Amino acid sequence: EDVIARLAASIARCGHRPQDLFAKLDADQNGRLSRDELEKVVLGLEPYLSISEREAVWYRFDKDLSGNVDLNEFCQALLAVNAGVLVNVEDKVRHVGEKFKLRGYSQHEAFSVFDSNGDGFLTLEEWQRMMSLLCPELSAADVQSVYRRFDSDGNGYMSLIEFQTFFQNAMDLRPATITWSSGLPTYVPPPTEAPWEAEILDLVQSCLSPARSGMQITEVFRRLDISKSSSLTQYEFQRMVSTYRPGLTDTQMEQLFYKVNTSKSGAITLGEFVRRFG
């Protein structure tokens, strides 16, 4: 559901209506989208989706399990989300996140500072106090809207996991830019992996899966990020891979690293990590 919300928000940001986008995606004009046609826009807007998320998104659109998505299904899935409100809230969340970075706070540190009673939750009152200090320019209504977005289970308490998860979705998992061509978002697939590379990376993916690790992939990433830089360095990546496949040469490790770090930035982002191992 959250992925659909992010897709709807991305489409709204670009000024497209769902029905107009459907018409552009429907290349053969048969009134239905195949999985390949739908994934063009899904991966163009959200390139860091894991395989399981891509599967869930498809079935969220293909309500009747026909193997195709018609205009009604496409529009219903996207219009069920109030994209305009979500865009506004995400902008406020990113604003808050920038304030954290400006003050040198990690997400965990920011949460802990304002969790005044140390119970692992932020109440609305604690959140309001936090925002009055960090973002006094936000209105009371904006502060409450952001809080409700964080409190994903609606129980009136914001947990550390809810806090971190929404920041990752709103900031760390969003592509820096979306390139459009002929009215459609452009998806650049990851580089082709040699058989030996795919075998090792698939092994790591299997070992990091929730079934074997007992953790969601975002939590795995946080634990591997021992430098708390919100990215994985080559050292941190090698440390992870060596756990499951020792004895690789430095050259092999570097090749594997850049198959995951597709941006070639020298540090693996959460989005890049989730796309390959999620």
KOLPA-118229 format. One line per 2 residues: their letters; for each residue x, y, z of N, C-alpha, C. Coordinates in Angstrom, 3 decimals, padded with zeros to 6 digits. Layout:
<sites>
A	X,Y,Z,X,Y,Z,X,Y,Z ~ ...
</sites>
This chain:
<sites>
ED	000.831,-001.209,000.000,000.000,000.000,000.000,000.865,001.257,000.000 ~ 001.969,001.212,000.770,002.832,002.381,000.846,003.527,002.632,-000.492
VI	003.877,001.554,-001.196,004.513,001.711,-002.508,003.531,002.367,-003.480 ~ 002.270,001.949,-003.456,001.254,002.554,-004.319,001.124,004.038,-004.001
AR	001.172,004.362,-002.700,001.081,005.768,-002.300,002.251,006.563,-002.863 ~ 003.450,005.991,-002.825,004.626,006.682,-003.365,004.506,006.852,-004.875
LA	003.980,005.834,-005.551,003.780,005.938,-006.999,002.790,007.052,-007.331 ~ 001.676,007.071,-006.604,000.653,008.094,-006.852,001.218,009.484,-006.603
AS	002.030,009.619,-005.553,002.628,010.921,-005.239,003.611,011.341,-006.328 ~ 004.394,010.393,-006.832,005.360,010.708,-007.894,004.639,011.161,-009.163
IA	003.539,010.497,-009.494,002.764,010.864,-010.683,002.165,012.256,-010.510 ~ 001.648,012.522,-009.289,001.060,013.836,-009.010,002.112,014.935,-009.099
RC	003.315,014.666,-008.615,004.400,015.656,-008.664,004.717,016.053,-010.109 ~ 004.609,015.096,-010.997,004.947,015.344,-012.405,003.786,015.949,-013.186
GH	002.652,016.140,-012.520,001.513,016.784,-013.165,000.731,015.894,-014.112 ~ 000.862,014.578,-013.955,000.146,013.648,-014.839,-001.122,013.126,-014.168
RP	-002.166,012.926,-014.954,-003.355,012.247,-014.463,-003.211,010.759,-014.775 ~ -003.736,009.876,-013.892,-003.605,008.435,-014.125,-004.102,007.999,-015.495
QD	-005.235,008.543,-015.956,-005.783,008.110,-017.240,-004.892,008.517,-018.416 ~ -004.234,009.674,-018.298,-003.328,010.107,-019.368,-002.086,009.221,-019.420
LF	-001.585,008.869,-018.232,-000.410,008.013,-018.158,-000.732,006.624,-018.708 ~ -001.932,006.116,-018.389,-002.370,004.810,-018.896,-002.341,004.806,-020.421
AK	-002.847,005.866,-021.026,-002.911,005.930,-022.489,-001.515,005.876,-023.106 ~ -000.544,006.515,-022.455,000.832,006.499,-022.966,001.479,005.125,-022.783
LD	001.120,004.450,-021.675,001.696,003.135,-021.394,001.119,002.046,-022.290 ~ -000.124,002.229,-022.666,-000.828,001.212,-023.460,-000.358,001.294,-024.912
AD	000.843,000.777,-025.149,001.509,000.941,-026.453,000.696,000.364,-027.603 ~ 000.041,-000.786,-027.404,-000.712,-001.411,-028.495,-002.179,-000.980,-028.522
QN	-002.535,-000.045,-027.601,-003.885,000.538,-027.597,-004.996,-000.506,-027.496 ~ -004.764,-001.562,-026.704,-005.800,-002.582,-026.550,-006.613,-002.396,-025.277
GR	-006.359,-001.293,-024.558,-007.136,-001.000,-023.355,-006.701,-001.768,-022.139 ~ -005.571,-002.477,-022.249,-005.064,-003.253,-021.112,-003.538,-003.094,-021.045
LS	-003.017,-003.154,-019.831,-001.568,-003.100,-019.642,-001.057,-004.481,-019.256 ~ -000.023,-004.911,-019.959,000.657,-006.143,-019.552,001.561,-005.823,-018.376
RD	002.130,-006.861,-017.780,003.047,-006.634,-016.659,004.256,-005.810,-017.106 ~ 004.781,-006.099,-018.284,005.938,-005.350,-018.798,005.601,-003.879,-018.995
EL	004.419,-003.617,-019.540,004.011,-002.226,-019.773,003.854,-001.472,-018.450 ~ 003.253,-002.124,-017.448,003.062,-001.470,-016.157,004.403,-001.226,-015.464
EK	005.300,-002.206,-015.537,006.578,-002.062,-014.834,007.442,-000.953,-015.424 ~ 007.163,-000.535,-016.657,007.894,000.595,-017.219,007.701,001.839,-016.366
VV	006.463,002.090,-015.974,006.209,003.286,-015.167,006.555,003.044,-013.701 ~ 006.266,001.848,-013.203,006.545,001.551,-011.795,008.034,001.695,-011.494
LG	008.878,001.080,-012.322,010.321,001.128,-012.075,010.932,002.456,-012.499 ~ 010.285,003.157,-013.408,010.754,004.485,-013.754,010.585,005.465,-012.605
LE	009.485,005.301,-011.850,009.193,006.190,-010.724,009.788,005.683,-009.418 ~ 009.841,004.358,-009.259,010.359,003.763,-008.022,011.389,002.688,-008.382
PY	012.582,003.086,-008.817,013.563,002.107,-009.314,014.135,001.187,-008.246 ~ 013.945,001.521,-006.972,014.576,000.741,-005.911,013.634,-000.282,-005.278
LS	012.597,-000.673,-005.998,011.690,-001.680,-005.443,012.366,-003.047,-005.424 ~ 012.117,-003.789,-004.347,012.609,-005.157,-004.292,011.717,-006.046,-005.156
IS	012.164,-007.268,-005.396,011.385,-008.212,-006.211,010.028,-008.473,-005.568 ~ 010.010,-008.623,-004.237,008.744,-008.909,-003.544,007.800,-007.710,-003.624
ER	008.350,-006.498,-003.571,007.507,-005.308,-003.689,006.934,-005.187,-005.100 ~ 007.735,-005.517,-006.102,007.240,-005.465,-007.481,006.090,-006.449,-007.669
EA	006.219,-007.604,-007.057,005.160,-008.617,-007.135,003.883,-008.106,-006.473 ~ 004.037,-007.506,-005.287,002.878,-007.006,-004.543,002.190,-005.873,-005.299
VW	002.982,-004.999,-005.929,002.420,-003.891,-006.693,001.585,-004.417,-007.856 ~ 002.099,-005.419,-008.548,001.355,-005.972,-009.687,-000.008,-006.473,-009.237
YR	-000.076,-007.220,-008.160,-001.357,-007.774,-007.718,-002.260,-006.720,-007.089 ~ -001.655,-005.597,-006.667,-002.482,-004.489,-006.172,-003.222,-003.833,-007.339
FD	-002.609,-003.811,-008.507,-003.255,-003.265,-009.701,-004.169,-004.297,-010.357 ~ -003.686,-005.539,-010.503,-004.446,-006.586,-011.203,-005.435,-007.230,-010.234
KD	-006.469,-006.473,-009.896,-007.424,-006.906,-008.875,-008.165,-008.183,-009.274 ~ -008.497,-008.334,-010.548,-009.289,-009.498,-010.960,-008.414,-010.687,-011.379
LS	-007.094,-010.540,-011.207,-006.136,-011.624,-011.492,-006.245,-012.123,-012.933 ~ -006.535,-011.189,-013.837,-006.689,-011.554,-015.248,-005.348,-011.650,-015.972
GN	-004.300,-011.137,-015.351,-003.001,-011.093,-016.017,-002.775,-009.814,-016.795 ~ -003.786,-008.923,-016.757,-003.685,-007.605,-017.386,-004.342,-006.577,-016.466
VD	-003.990,-005.318,-016.668,-004.579,-004.229,-015.877,-005.333,-003.309,-016.821 ~ -006.639,-003.144,-016.593,-007.407,-002.240,-017.451,-007.404,-000.831,-016.861
LN	-007.992,000.102,-017.592,-007.974,001.514,-017.177,-008.622,001.694,-015.815 ~ -009.738,000.997,-015.591,-010.450,001.139,-014.326,-009.578,000.677,-013.157
EF	-008.937,-000.470,-013.294,-008.069,-000.984,-012.232,-006.902,-000.033,-011.971 ~ -006.313,000.476,-013.043,-005.164,001.378,-012.938,-005.542,002.645,-012.177
CQ	-006.649,003.258,-012.585,-007.073,004.510,-011.951,-007.539,004.295,-010.516 ~ -008.265,003.207,-010.273,-008.751,002.943,-008.915,-007.601,002.787,-007.931
AL	-006.561,002.067,-008.329,-005.426,001.840,-007.440,-004.746,003.152,-007.068 ~ -004.605,004.041,-008.053,-003.885,005.297,-007.812,-004.767,006.363,-007.168
LA	-006.038,006.411,-007.555,-006.919,007.449,-007.021,-007.393,007.135,-005.605 ~ -007.216,005.878,-005.171,-007.579,005.525,-003.790,-006.668,006.240,-002.790
VN	-005.523,006.706,-003.273,-004.570,007.441,-002.438,-004.779,008.927,-002.675 ~ -004.843,009.691,-001.598,-004.955,011.147,-001.740,-003.568,011.702,-002.020
AG	-003.172,011.642,-003.297,-001.788,011.943,-003.668,-001.397,013.382,-003.344 ~ -002.325,014.332,-003.537,-002.001,015.732,-003.267,-001.600,015.967,-001.827
VL	-002.360,015.369,-000.913,-002.040,015.499,000.508,-000.710,014.825,000.815 ~ -000.498,013.640,000.225,000.732,012.898,000.490,001.962,013.671,000.012
VN	001.862,014.298,-001.157,002.973,015.107,-001.666,003.299,016.220,-000.682 ~ 002.268,016.884,-000.181,002.468,017.981,000.765,003.151,017.490,002.037
VE	002.680,016.336,002.563,003.250,015.794,003.795,004.692,015.348,003.563 ~ 004.955,014.692,002.425,006.317,014.245,002.142,007.277,015.431,002.054
DK	006.809,016.533,001.479,007.648,017.729,001.417,007.994,018.219,002.820 ~ 007.009,018.167,003.713,007.256,018.590,005.099,008.227,017.636,005.793
VR	008.072,016.329,005.515,008.958,015.338,006.129,010.399,015.544,005.666 ~ 010.562,015.785,004.369,011.915,016.037,003.867,012.504,017.303,004.483
HV	011.640,018.296,004.705,012.073,019.530,005.357,012.582,019.227,006.767 ~ 011.821,018.401,007.490,012.237,018.001,008.840,013.559,017.237,008.770
GE	013.670,016.324,007.808,014.891,015.536,007.661,016.112,016.398,007.408 ~ 015.943,017.449,006.584,017.064,018.356,006.320,017.479,019.091,007.582
KF	016.512,019.422,008.425,016.836,020.088,009.689,017.645,019.148,010.585 ~ 017.275,017.870,010.606,018.047,016.885,011.381,019.504,016.856,010.902
KL	019.668,016.770,009.572,021.023,016.687,009.013,021.825,017.937,009.336 ~ 021.161,019.097,009.268,021.824,020.365,009.535,022.387,020.400,010.957
RG	021.671,019.786,011.872,022.110,019.758,013.267,022.989,018.548,013.583 ~ 023.258,017.728,012.561,024.133,016.572,012.769,023.467,015.406,013.464
YS	022.125,015.373,013.481,021.402,014.282,014.125,021.226,013.113,013.159 ~ 021.504,011.897,013.624,021.031,010.724,012.899,019.552,010.561,013.244
QH	018.855,009.718,012.504,017.434,009.493,012.809,017.263,008.960,014.224 ~ 018.131,008.029,014.614,018.035,007.433,015.950,018.304,008.479,017.022
EA	019.305,009.324,016.800,019.636,010.354,017.787,018.508,011.364,017.922 ~ 017.936,011.769,016.785,016.838,012.732,016.827,015.662,012.164,017.612
FS	015.369,010.898,017.357,014.262,010.249,018.068,014.544,010.202,019.568 ~ 015.752,009.782,019.922,016.103,009.594,021.335,016.089,010.900,022.110
VF	016.539,011.983,021.469,016.594,013.283,022.149,015.206,013.715,022.616 ~ 014.201,013.444,021.791,012.859,013.939,022.103,011.945,012.890,022.747
DS	012.450,011.679,022.890,011.701,010.651,023.630,011.966,010.892,025.111 ~ 011.279,011.874,025.684,011.626,012.408,027.000,011.545,011.379,028.132
NG	010.628,010.425,028.024,010.526,009.425,029.099,011.240,008.123,028.757 ~ 011.894,008.072,027.595,012.707,006.918,027.243,011.945,005.627,027.044
DG	010.650,005.715,026.667,009.853,004.487,026.527,009.886,003.910,025.106 ~ 010.657,004.536,024.204,010.756,004.022,022.835,009.642,004.482,021.916
FL	008.850,005.456,022.369,007.762,005.993,021.561,007.730,007.507,021.690 ~ 007.249,008.164,020.638,007.000,009.597,020.715,005.495,009.823,020.713
TL	005.011,010.501,021.743,003.608,010.899,021.752,003.460,012.149,020.890 ~ 002.221,012.508,020.589,001.983,013.724,019.809,002.561,014.933,020.525
EE	002.431,014.951,021.849,002.956,016.084,022.631,004.479,016.172,022.495 ~ 005.178,015.035,022.600,006.634,015.034,022.440,007.016,015.464,021.031
WQ	006.256,015.012,020.030,006.513,015.380,018.642,006.319,016.887,018.433 ~ 005.251,017.434,019.006,004.991,018.870,018.867,006.116,019.691,019.490
RM	006.612,019.216,020.638,007.726,019.913,021.293,008.980,019.849,020.422 ~ 009.210,018.693,019.825,010.352,018.497,018.936,010.276,019.443,017.738
MS	009.106,019.528,017.117,008.933,020.361,015.931,009.005,021.850,016.249 ~ 008.538,022.241,017.433,008.593,023.661,017.795,010.031,024.144,017.911
LL	010.942,023.232,018.249,012.359,023.588,018.360,013.077,023.501,017.012 ~ 012.783,022.425,016.258,013.498,022.190,015.002,012.898,022.926,013.812
CP	011.564,022.957,013.755,010.875,023.524,012.581,009.745,024.454,013.022 ~ 010.082,025.564,013.672,009.025,026.458,014.164,008.168,027.053,013.050
EL	008.678,026.990,011.800,007.920,027.568,010.682,006.741,026.699,010.255 ~ 006.690,025.422,010.697,005.566,024.547,010.344,004.340,024.894,011.177
SA	003.182,024.898,010.527,001.937,025.171,011.251,001.575,023.983,012.127 ~ 000.665,024.198,013.071,000.205,023.119,013.951,-000.433,022.004,013.132
AD	-001.161,022.387,012.064,-001.810,021.385,011.215,-000.763,020.551,010.478 ~ 000.308,021.186,009.993,001.381,020.462,009.312,002.059,019.486,010.258
VQ	002.311,019.927,011.478,002.971,019.077,012.482,002.138,017.832,012.752 ~ 000.823,018.013,012.876,-000.052,016.870,013.124,-000.141,015.958,011.904
SV	-000.152,016.529,010.698,-000.221,015.716,009.469,001.004,014.819,009.347 ~ 002.176,015.386,009.619,003.406,014.603,009.539,003.399,013.505,010.597
YR	002.932,013.825,011.785,002.869,012.825,012.857,001.977,011.654,012.464 ~ 000.814,011.962,011.895,-000.119,010.900,011.497,000.489,010.029,010.407
RF	001.312,010.650,009.537,001.947,009.866,008.470,002.989,008.909,009.031 ~ 003.698,009.348,010.059,004.679,008.486,010.718,003.999,007.355,011.475
DS	002.912,007.683,012.174,002.220,006.704,013.021,001.408,005.764,012.133 ~ 002.114,004.838,011.467,001.494,004.032,010.410,000.390,003.114,010.909
DG	000.471,002.665,012.164,-000.586,001.771,012.660,-001.700,002.532,013.372 ~ -001.561,003.859,013.449,-002.635,004.690,013.990,-002.944,004.474,015.453
NG	-001.949,004.010,016.240,-002.225,003.744,017.658,-001.943,004.946,018.562 ~ -001.561,006.074,017.963,-001.326,007.273,018.764,000.076,007.385,019.315
YM	000.940,006.440,018.946,002.336,006.470,019.389,003.239,006.247,018.172 ~ 004.295,007.036,018.072,005.250,006.872,016.986,006.438,006.070,017.511
SL	006.629,004.862,016.977,007.750,004.030,017.407,009.001,004.406,016.628 ~ 010.146,003.977,017.125,011.405,004.233,016.421,011.383,003.599,015.033
IE	010.828,002.387,014.929,010.766,001.701,013.630,009.892,002.495,012.659 ~ 008.720,002.990,013.117,007.853,003.795,012.256,008.584,005.067,011.807
FQ	009.290,005.670,012.734,010.045,006.893,012.464,011.097,006.653,011.392 ~ 011.894,005.596,011.565,012.958,005.298,010.617,012.410,004.846,009.262
TF	011.376,004.007,009.295,010.821,003.465,008.059,010.266,004.561,007.163 ~ 009.528,005.498,007.746,008.953,006.529,006.897,010.026,007.455,006.350
FQ	011.043,007.763,007.144,012.139,008.576,006.626,012.818,007.887,005.457 ~ 013.006,006.584,005.583,013.651,005.848,004.487,012.791,005.882,003.236
NA	011.485,005.708,003.391,010.592,005.710,002.235,010.483,007.089,001.601 ~ 010.423,008.120,002.445,010.223,009.474,001.940,011.497,010.103,001.410
MD	012.643,009.656,001.924,013.889,010.315,001.542,014.889,009.346,000.914 ~ 015.281,008.313,001.652,016.375,007.450,001.196,015.996,006.565,000.017
LR	014.707,006.201,-000.107,014.301,005.318,-001.200,013.785,006.075,-002.418 ~ 013.781,007.384,-002.360,013.281,008.161,-003.493,014.437,008.509,-004.418
PA	014.305,008.239,-005.724,015.390,008.597,-006.638,015.616,010.096,-006.649 ~ 016.885,010.493,-006.807,017.213,011.916,-006.785,016.497,012.663,-007.911
TI	016.442,012.050,-009.081,015.752,012.657,-010.222,014.992,011.581,-010.988 ~ 013.926,011.991,-011.641,013.169,011.098,-012.512,013.259,011.666,-013.922
TW	013.796,010.889,-014.850,013.945,011.320,-016.234,012.737,010.865,-017.045 ~ 012.156,011.799,-017.792,010.989,011.475,-018.610,011.358,011.536,-020.079
SS	010.809,010.615,-020.852,011.019,010.584,-022.290,009.713,010.196,-022.964 ~ 009.274,011.007,-023.899,007.996,010.770,-024.609,006.837,010.624,-023.639
GL	006.881,011.406,-022.568,005.787,011.400,-021.598,005.809,010.261,-020.620 ~ 006.886,009.452,-020.618,006.977,008.319,-019.694,008.277,008.401,-018.893
PT	008.238,007.949,-017.625,009.476,007.920,-016.850,010.431,006.880,-017.412 ~ 011.702,007.195,-017.445,012.708,006.303,-018.019,013.335,005.444,-016.929
YV	013.324,004.150,-017.142,013.941,003.214,-016.203,015.252,002.720,-016.780 ~ 016.318,002.883,-016.005,017.625,002.373,-016.412,017.887,001.087,-015.615
PP	017.870,-000.069,-016.261,018.053,-001.327,-015.535,019.462,-001.435,-014.966 ~ 019.616,-002.232,-013.908,020.957,-002.427,-013.340,021.856,-003.160,-014.322
PT	023.178,-003.070,-014.145,024.091,-003.726,-015.079,023.930,-005.250,-015.070 ~ 024.207,-005.865,-016.193,024.132,-007.325,-016.300,025.203,-007.965,-015.427
EA	024.806,-009.015,-014.722,025.743,-009.719,-013.839,026.274,-010.973,-014.525 ~ 027.571,-011.188,-014.385,028.162,-012.442,-014.858,027.615,-013.583,-014.004
PW	027.598,-014.816,-014.519,027.041,-015.936,-013.746,027.634,-016.059,-012.344 ~ 028.953,-015.904,-012.202,029.560,-016.040,-010.874,029.138,-014.899,-009.947
EA	028.922,-013.698,-010.525,028.468,-012.568,-009.717,027.030,-012.794,-009.233 ~ 026.180,-013.231,-010.158,024.783,-013.491,-009.801,024.683,-014.577,-008.744
EI	025.515,-015.611,-008.858,025.469,-016.718,-007.886,025.818,-016.226,-006.481 ~ 026.839,-015.381,-006.365,027.248,-014.882,-005.046,026.223,-013.896,-004.495
LD	025.766,-012.963,-005.325,024.804,-011.964,-004.852,023.461,-012.602,-004.520 ~ 023.060,-013.619,-005.276,021.827,-014.351,-004.951,021.965,-015.091,-003.623
LV	023.159,-015.640,-003.357,023.406,-016.306,-002.075,023.256,-015.323,-000.925 ~ 023.848,-014.147,-001.073,023.738,-013.120,-000.032,022.276,-012.713,000.147
QS	021.567,-012.524,-000.977,020.154,-012.160,-000.904,019.354,-013.203,-000.123 ~ 019.615,-014.458,-000.386,018.909,-015.531,000.307,019.206,-015.508,001.801
CL	020.462,-015.292,002.152,020.853,-015.284,003.567,020.293,-014.083,004.316 ~ 020.062,-012.975,003.602,019.547,-011.760,004.239,018.022,-011.691,004.242
SP	017.364,-012.666,003.640,015.905,-012.644,003.540,015.275,-012.691,004.934 ~ 014.067,-012.127,005.087,013.394,-012.162,006.396,013.239,-013.577,006.948
AR	013.024,-014.551,006.057,012.843,-015.935,006.514,014.088,-016.473,007.206 ~ 015.272,-016.042,006.747,016.518,-016.553,007.322,017.139,-015.613,008.338
SG	016.995,-014.300,008.122,017.615,-013.344,009.054,016.679,-012.928,010.179 ~ 015.369,-013.089,009.955,014.399,-012.661,010.960,014.193,-011.160,010.983
MQ	014.717,-010.453,009.972,014.611,-008.991,009.923,014.175,-008.543,008.533 ~ 013.520,-007.378,008.489,013.228,-006.763,007.208,014.525,-006.239,006.601
IT	014.549,-006.102,005.286,015.789,-005.740,004.603,016.300,-004.366,005.035 ~ 015.402,-003.434,005.378,015.851,-002.114,005.828,016.558,-002.197,007.173
EV	016.092,-003.104,008.037,016.755,-003.297,009.339,018.115,-003.952,009.146 ~ 018.213,-004.896,008.202,019.508,-005.513,007.879,020.493,-004.429,007.444
FR	020.034,-003.541,006.577,020.889,-002.453,006.094,021.390,-001.601,007.252 ~ 020.493,-001.244,008.152,020.888,-000.401,009.295,021.971,-001.078,010.135
RL	021.852,-002.373,010.304,022.831,-003.091,011.127,024.176,-003.241,010.421 ~ 024.140,-003.366,009.104,025.386,-003.469,008.356,026.103,-002.125,008.261
DI	025.350,-001.054,008.374,025.896,000.300,008.281,026.558,000.677,009.606 ~ 027.711,000.071,009.878,028.359,000.264,011.182,028.914,001.683,011.340
SK	029.140,002.374,010.227,029.639,003.756,010.301,028.505,004.760,010.503 ~ 027.261,004.291,010.454,026.069,005.140,010.613,026.049,006.286,009.596
SS	026.472,005.985,008.370,026.535,007.004,007.322,025.315,006.972,006.409 ~ 024.365,006.078,006.682,023.185,005.856,005.833,023.563,005.316,004.459
SL	024.731,004.669,004.374,025.170,004.005,003.156,026.175,002.937,003.559 ~ 026.494,002.039,002.624,027.486,000.997,002.900,028.767,001.301,002.133
TQ	029.861,001.371,002.856,031.169,001.569,002.240,031.640,000.242,001.638 ~ 032.732,000.287,000.883,033.285,-000.940,000.322,033.701,-001.889,001.446
YE	034.248,-001.338,002.516,034.645,-002.188,003.647,033.433,-002.894,004.245 ~ 032.344,-002.171,004.460,031.146,-002.761,005.049,030.540,-003.809,004.116
FQ	030.580,-003.533,002.825,030.070,-004.492,001.840,030.923,-005.760,001.833 ~ 032.240,-005.603,001.818,033.141,-006.762,001.817,032.972,-007.588,003.079
RM	032.779,-006.916,004.175,032.549,-007.606,005.462,031.302,-008.487,005.382 ~ 030.252,-007.971,004.755,029.006,-008.721,004.599,029.205,-009.918,003.673
VS	029.755,-009.676,002.480,029.900,-010.739,001.485,030.823,-011.839,001.993 ~ 031.919,-011.457,002.674,032.894,-012.437,003.176,032.292,-013.390,004.200
TY	031.234,-012.940,004.865,030.558,-013.799,005.845,029.975,-015.034,005.155 ~ 029.479,-014.847,003.939,028.811,-015.930,003.221,029.675,-016.553,002.130
RP	030.652,-015.805,001.629,031.526,-016.331,000.592,032.956,-015.813,000.837 ~ 033.668,-016.452,001.760,035.045,-016.026,002.028,035.979,-016.400,000.871
GL	037.153,-015.773,000.860,038.181,-016.160,-000.099,038.154,-015.436,-001.424 ~ 037.270,-014.449,-001.586,037.232,-013.700,-002.842,038.395,-012.714,-002.897
TD	038.882,-012.446,-004.092,039.979,-011.494,-004.254,039.442,-010.059,-004.143 ~ 040.345,-009.102,-003.958,039.946,-007.694,-003.900,039.277,-007.266,-005.204
TQ	039.791,-007.765,-006.320,039.215,-007.421,-007.624,037.788,-007.942,-007.744 ~ 037.569,-009.176,-007.314,036.217,-009.748,-007.357,035.264,-008.964,-006.460
ME	035.736,-008.591,-005.269,034.911,-007.809,-004.348,034.525,-006.464,-004.959 ~ 035.478,-005.839,-005.619,035.201,-004.541,-006.223,034.173,-004.681,-007.345
QL	034.287,-005.740,-008.141,033.324,-005.978,-009.212,031.919,-006.174,-008.642 ~ 031.815,-006.957,-007.579,030.517,-007.190,-006.948,029.954,-005.892,-006.369
FY	030.833,-005.113,-005.745,030.402,-003.860,-005.118,029.726,-002.949,-006.146 ~ 030.339,-002.806,-007.312,029.796,-001.874,-008.297,028.626,-002.451,-009.090
KV	028.359,-003.748,-008.961,027.124,-004.291,-009.525,025.926,-003.885,-008.650 ~ 026.196,-003.634,-007.371,025.141,-003.169,-006.457,025.109,-001.643,-006.428
NT	026.274,-001.015,-006.360,026.366,000.450,-006.339,026.269,000.976,-007.782 ~ 025.058,000.909,-008.329,024.858,001.230,-009.746,025.100,002.700,-010.056
SK	025.036,003.561,-009.043,025.287,004.988,-009.267,026.776,005.298,-009.353 ~ 027.611,004.291,-009.010,029.078,004.447,-009.036,029.553,005.554,-008.089
SG	028.811,005.770,-007.015,029.152,006.849,-006.074,030.239,006.449,-005.088 ~ 030.508,005.146,-004.977,031.487,004.664,-004.002,030.872,004.287,-002.675
AI	029.537,004.410,-002.560,028.826,004.010,-001.338,027.440,003.513,-001.744 ~ 027.042,002.368,-001.217,025.759,001.761,-001.577,024.642,002.404,-000.761
TL	023.675,002.978,-001.437,022.547,003.588,-000.744,021.544,002.519,-000.314 ~ 020.610,002.918,000.537,019.554,001.996,000.947,018.773,001.511,-000.270
GE	018.458,002.426,-001.197,017.696,002.044,-002.387,018.419,001.007,-003.216 ~ 019.711,001.197,-003.433,020.495,000.239,-004.210,020.563,-001.115,-003.496
FV	020.679,-001.065,-002.184,020.750,-002.306,-001.386,019.436,-003.072,-001.467 ~ 018.322,-002.363,-001.322,017.001,-003.005,-001.366,016.720,-003.573,-002.747
RR	017.094,-002.839,-003.793,016.821,-003.316,-005.149,017.508,-004.657,-005.408 ~ 018.730,-004.849,-004.903,019.446,-006.103,-005.191,019.185,-007.199,-004.183
FG	018.989,-006.826,-002.910,018.910,-007.871,-001.882,017.531,-007.989,-001.235 ~ 016.609,-007.082,-001.570,015.297,-007.105,-000.945,014.382,-008.168,-001.523
</sites>
